[in-house]
Amino acid sequence: MPSTKKLVDEVAAARRQYITTLSVFDDIQAQWKPSPESWNAVEITEHLFWAEQGGILGMWKVLPGIKAGTVSYEGNSPNDGLSIEEIIRLTWKEKEIVPAVAAPRMGGPLPFWASLLAGLQPILENFGDLLADEDLLRKAHPHSISGPMTFGQRLAFLRFHIDRHRLQVEKLKKDMETGFVT
């Protein structure tokens, strides 16, 4: 199992790469979508912000109770010992429905949401300072789609989720440049 610092650093690297990918979009391109049901770069970035903010807050809220022994999510889980990629493969559908709390709903300029997303890194690092390496194997609060996961899996999920949406944003840009519309 990687260390807490390594997992937090991997999230930071994914975040930087995602935000760099956004830098190629102007205001009009940031709003473009290949079809009405698709998300544009603004919506994807807003979703990432809400999802990550909720994930970090959830972990931070339960960690003190878990350490004090007043809260427990322990018990056998189908996700025990699995990588985040394997958990996603087993628990997500091809096109997953986003929980309402993580859905884009406000819109606005892409730099606004990119700035908010960037601002979550110091918060994650502060949380990481509270999370000992041995805590990575403890169960955190369940994920709304994937179910029970450890703190280590939850941190790996943050990196995975950012990378997943970076690939979507890269595809949006490519589709825009080639004029692809579904």
Secondary structure as UniProt FT lines:
FT   HELIX           4..22
FT   TURN            23..24
FT   HELIX           27..31
FT   TURN            36..37
FT   HELIX           41..68
FT   TURN            78..81
FT   HELIX           84..91
FT   HELIX           100..102
FT   HELIX           110..130
FT   HELIX           133..137
FT   TURN            144..146
FT   HELIX           151..178
//
